[in-house]
């Protein structure tokens, strides 16, 4: 009898915040998409729009202005990302 392969889910830690570049500074937001309540991205450095002015949600493609977290396109239009209020953990910030 042949052995059956079993799929094992790959578990990777999801960061609690995302870092977005804004000129010489960076903005930190909680890694929660206001549309789904799930993570905005699996990386602390999320994908940016081509112009570099917006964060892009990896699930639904919503665009969030980096300067204030406002959703300007996508299923959560008008909602905002929540600013990160704590100090980032050094290990998490370096990922």
GIHU-V747642 format. One record per pair of residues at least 4 apart in sequence whose C-alpha atoms are under 7 Angstrom apart, sorted by the first residue. I is the first residue (numbers start at 0). J is the second residue. If there is no record, write none. Layout:
BEGIN
i:I j:J
i:I j:J
END
This chain:
BEGIN
i:13 j:41
i:13 j:42
i:14 j:30
i:14 j:41
i:14 j:42
i:14 j:43
i:14 j:91
i:15 j:29
i:15 j:30
i:16 j:27
i:16 j:28
i:16 j:29
i:16 j:30
i:16 j:43
i:16 j:83
i:17 j:27
i:17 j:28
i:17 j:29
i:17 j:30
i:17 j:43
i:17 j:44
i:17 j:45
i:18 j:25
i:18 j:26
i:18 j:27
i:18 j:28
i:18 j:43
i:18 j:44
i:19 j:25
i:19 j:26
i:19 j:27
i:19 j:44
i:19 j:65
i:20 j:24
i:20 j:25
i:20 j:26
i:21 j:25
i:21 j:26
i:21 j:65
i:21 j:66
i:26 j:65
i:27 j:82
i:27 j:83
i:28 j:80
i:28 j:81
i:28 j:82
i:28 j:83
i:29 j:80
i:29 j:81
i:29 j:82
i:29 j:83
i:30 j:38
i:30 j:39
i:30 j:40
i:31 j:36
i:31 j:37
i:31 j:38
i:31 j:39
i:32 j:36
i:32 j:37
i:32 j:38
i:32 j:39
i:32 j:80
i:33 j:75
i:33 j:78
i:33 j:79
i:33 j:80
i:34 j:74
i:34 j:75
i:39 j:56
i:39 j:57
i:40 j:45
i:40 j:56
i:40 j:57
i:43 j:92
i:43 j:94
i:45 j:54
i:46 j:54
i:46 j:55
i:47 j:51
i:47 j:53
i:47 j:54
i:47 j:55
i:48 j:52
i:48 j:53
i:48 j:54
i:48 j:55
i:52 j:64
i:52 j:65
i:53 j:62
i:53 j:63
i:53 j:64
i:53 j:65
i:54 j:62
i:54 j:63
i:54 j:64
i:54 j:65
i:55 j:60
i:55 j:61
i:55 j:62
i:55 j:63
i:56 j:60
i:56 j:61
i:56 j:62
i:60 j:73
i:61 j:70
i:61 j:72
i:61 j:73
i:61 j:74
i:62 j:70
i:62 j:71
i:62 j:72
i:62 j:73
i:63 j:68
i:63 j:69
i:63 j:70
i:63 j:71
i:64 j:68
i:64 j:69
i:64 j:70
i:64 j:71
i:68 j:79
i:68 j:80
i:69 j:77
i:69 j:78
i:69 j:79
i:69 j:80
i:70 j:75
i:70 j:76
i:70 j:77
i:70 j:78
i:70 j:79
i:71 j:76
i:71 j:77
i:72 j:76
i:87 j:91
i:87 j:92
i:88 j:92
i:89 j:93
i:90 j:94
END
